[in-house]
Amino acid sequence: MSDMAIEDRYATLELKDGILHFVYKPIRCINLTIAKNVVETRLRFQEGICYPVMCDLRAVEGADKDARDYLAIKGSLLTKAQAFLIKSNYTLHILSMYLQTTAVNPPTEIFKEETPAIAFLSRFRKEI
């Protein structure tokens, strides 16, 4: 499996060691347009292959309700597991509420450091 990467206006996507790293660029508030764009970009990048995904939200300040609702439904498509990488307690609170109130299919965890997030996702990598 070869590693690859793309970058667009909202995020950088990189496949490293069987884990998809989805790193948001600085965004004050994710709206529905941005949410649809990033999901479409990720699904195109994955070309129908399901991966464990590390979603780095450290540069994002927030998301409006329409965006959160859309990401709750479409954001986990083609994901074996999700690790959200965050920096603030506010984001931790919002994501914790999301995980408690949404029927999230893949195993999902929230982390403040990358190393344990990668360790969690490594259990879901496809054997090469």
Contacts in CASP RR format, 6 or more apart in sequence:
PFRMAT RR
TARGET T0000
AUTHOR 0000-0000-0000
METHOD contacts of the structure
MODEL  1
MSDMAIEDRYATLELKDGILHFVYKPIRCINLTIAKNVVETRLRFQEGIC
YPVMCDLRAVEGADKDARDYLAIKGSLLTKAQAFLIKSNYTLHILSMYLQ
TTAVNPPTEIFKEETPAIAFLSRFRKEI
1 15 0 8 1.000
1 18 0 8 1.000
1 126 0 8 1.000
1 128 0 8 1.000
3 14 0 8 1.000
3 15 0 8 1.000
3 16 0 8 1.000
3 17 0 8 1.000
4 14 0 8 1.000
4 15 0 8 1.000
5 12 0 8 1.000
5 13 0 8 1.000
5 14 0 8 1.000
5 15 0 8 1.000
6 12 0 8 1.000
6 13 0 8 1.000
6 41 0 8 1.000
6 45 0 8 1.000
7 13 0 8 1.000
8 37 0 8 1.000
8 41 0 8 1.000
9 25 0 8 1.000
9 37 0 8 1.000
10 24 0 8 1.000
10 25 0 8 1.000
10 27 0 8 1.000
10 34 0 8 1.000
10 37 0 8 1.000
10 38 0 8 1.000
10 41 0 8 1.000
11 22 0 8 1.000
11 23 0 8 1.000
11 24 0 8 1.000
11 25 0 8 1.000
11 38 0 8 1.000
11 41 0 8 1.000
12 21 0 8 1.000
12 22 0 8 1.000
12 23 0 8 1.000
12 25 0 8 1.000
13 20 0 8 1.000
13 21 0 8 1.000
13 22 0 8 1.000
13 23 0 8 1.000
13 41 0 8 1.000
13 42 0 8 1.000
13 45 0 8 1.000
14 20 0 8 1.000
14 21 0 8 1.000
14 23 0 8 1.000
15 21 0 8 1.000
15 45 0 8 1.000
15 51 0 8 1.000
17 122 0 8 1.000
17 125 0 8 1.000
18 51 0 8 1.000
18 52 0 8 1.000
18 125 0 8 1.000
18 126 0 8 1.000
18 128 0 8 1.000
19 51 0 8 1.000
19 52 0 8 1.000
19 53 0 8 1.000
19 54 0 8 1.000
19 118 0 8 1.000
19 121 0 8 1.000
19 122 0 8 1.000
19 125 0 8 1.000
20 42 0 8 1.000
20 45 0 8 1.000
20 46 0 8 1.000
20 51 0 8 1.000
20 52 0 8 1.000
20 53 0 8 1.000
20 54 0 8 1.000
21 54 0 8 1.000
21 56 0 8 1.000
22 38 0 8 1.000
22 42 0 8 1.000
22 53 0 8 1.000
22 54 0 8 1.000
22 55 0 8 1.000
22 56 0 8 1.000
23 56 0 8 1.000
23 59 0 8 1.000
24 30 0 8 1.000
24 38 0 8 1.000
24 55 0 8 1.000
24 56 0 8 1.000
24 57 0 8 1.000
24 58 0 8 1.000
24 59 0 8 1.000
24 60 0 8 1.000
25 59 0 8 1.000
26 59 0 8 1.000
26 60 0 8 1.000
27 34 0 8 1.000
27 59 0 8 1.000
27 60 0 8 1.000
27 61 0 8 1.000
27 62 0 8 1.000
28 61 0 8 1.000
28 62 0 8 1.000
29 61 0 8 1.000
29 62 0 8 1.000
29 63 0 8 1.000
29 64 0 8 1.000
29 67 0 8 1.000
30 38 0 8 1.000
30 60 0 8 1.000
30 62 0 8 1.000
30 63 0 8 1.000
30 64 0 8 1.000
30 67 0 8 1.000
30 71 0 8 1.000
31 63 0 8 1.000
31 64 0 8 1.000
31 66 0 8 1.000
31 67 0 8 1.000
32 64 0 8 1.000
32 66 0 8 1.000
32 67 0 8 1.000
32 70 0 8 1.000
34 67 0 8 1.000
35 63 0 8 1.000
35 66 0 8 1.000
35 67 0 8 1.000
35 70 0 8 1.000
35 71 0 8 1.000
35 74 0 8 1.000
36 70 0 8 1.000
36 74 0 8 1.000
39 70 0 8 1.000
39 71 0 8 1.000
39 74 0 8 1.000
39 75 0 8 1.000
39 77 0 8 1.000
42 53 0 8 1.000
42 75 0 8 1.000
42 78 0 8 1.000
43 77 0 8 1.000
43 78 0 8 1.000
46 78 0 8 1.000
48 78 0 8 1.000
49 78 0 8 1.000
50 78 0 8 1.000
50 79 0 8 1.000
50 80 0 8 1.000
51 78 0 8 1.000
51 79 0 8 1.000
51 80 0 8 1.000
51 126 0 8 1.000
52 79 0 8 1.000
52 80 0 8 1.000
52 81 0 8 1.000
52 82 0 8 1.000
52 83 0 8 1.000
52 121 0 8 1.000
52 122 0 8 1.000
52 124 0 8 1.000
52 125 0 8 1.000
53 79 0 8 1.000
53 80 0 8 1.000
53 81 0 8 1.000
53 82 0 8 1.000
53 83 0 8 1.000
53 121 0 8 1.000
54 82 0 8 1.000
54 83 0 8 1.000
54 85 0 8 1.000
54 114 0 8 1.000
54 117 0 8 1.000
54 118 0 8 1.000
54 121 0 8 1.000
55 82 0 8 1.000
55 83 0 8 1.000
55 84 0 8 1.000
55 85 0 8 1.000
56 85 0 8 1.000
57 84 0 8 1.000
57 85 0 8 1.000
57 86 0 8 1.000
57 91 0 8 1.000
57 95 0 8 1.000
58 85 0 8 1.000
58 86 0 8 1.000
58 87 0 8 1.000
60 91 0 8 1.000
62 91 0 8 1.000
62 94 0 8 1.000
63 71 0 8 1.000
68 98 0 8 1.000
72 98 0 8 1.000
72 102 0 8 1.000
72 104 0 8 1.000
76 82 0 8 1.000
76 104 0 8 1.000
76 105 0 8 1.000
76 106 0 8 1.000
76 108 0 8 1.000
79 106 0 8 1.000
80 106 0 8 1.000
80 124 0 8 1.000
81 106 0 8 1.000
81 107 0 8 1.000
81 108 0 8 1.000
81 120 0 8 1.000
81 121 0 8 1.000
81 123 0 8 1.000
81 124 0 8 1.000
82 104 0 8 1.000
82 106 0 8 1.000
82 107 0 8 1.000
82 108 0 8 1.000
82 109 0 8 1.000
83 108 0 8 1.000
83 109 0 8 1.000
83 110 0 8 1.000
83 111 0 8 1.000
83 117 0 8 1.000
83 118 0 8 1.000
83 120 0 8 1.000
83 121 0 8 1.000
84 95 0 8 1.000
84 108 0 8 1.000
84 109 0 8 1.000
84 110 0 8 1.000
84 111 0 8 1.000
85 111 0 8 1.000
85 112 0 8 1.000
85 113 0 8 1.000
85 114 0 8 1.000
85 117 0 8 1.000
86 92 0 8 1.000
86 95 0 8 1.000
86 110 0 8 1.000
86 111 0 8 1.000
86 112 0 8 1.000
87 112 0 8 1.000
92 110 0 8 1.000
92 112 0 8 1.000
95 110 0 8 1.000
96 110 0 8 1.000
99 108 0 8 1.000
99 110 0 8 1.000
107 124 0 8 1.000
109 117 0 8 1.000
109 120 0 8 1.000
111 117 0 8 1.000
111 120 0 8 1.000
END
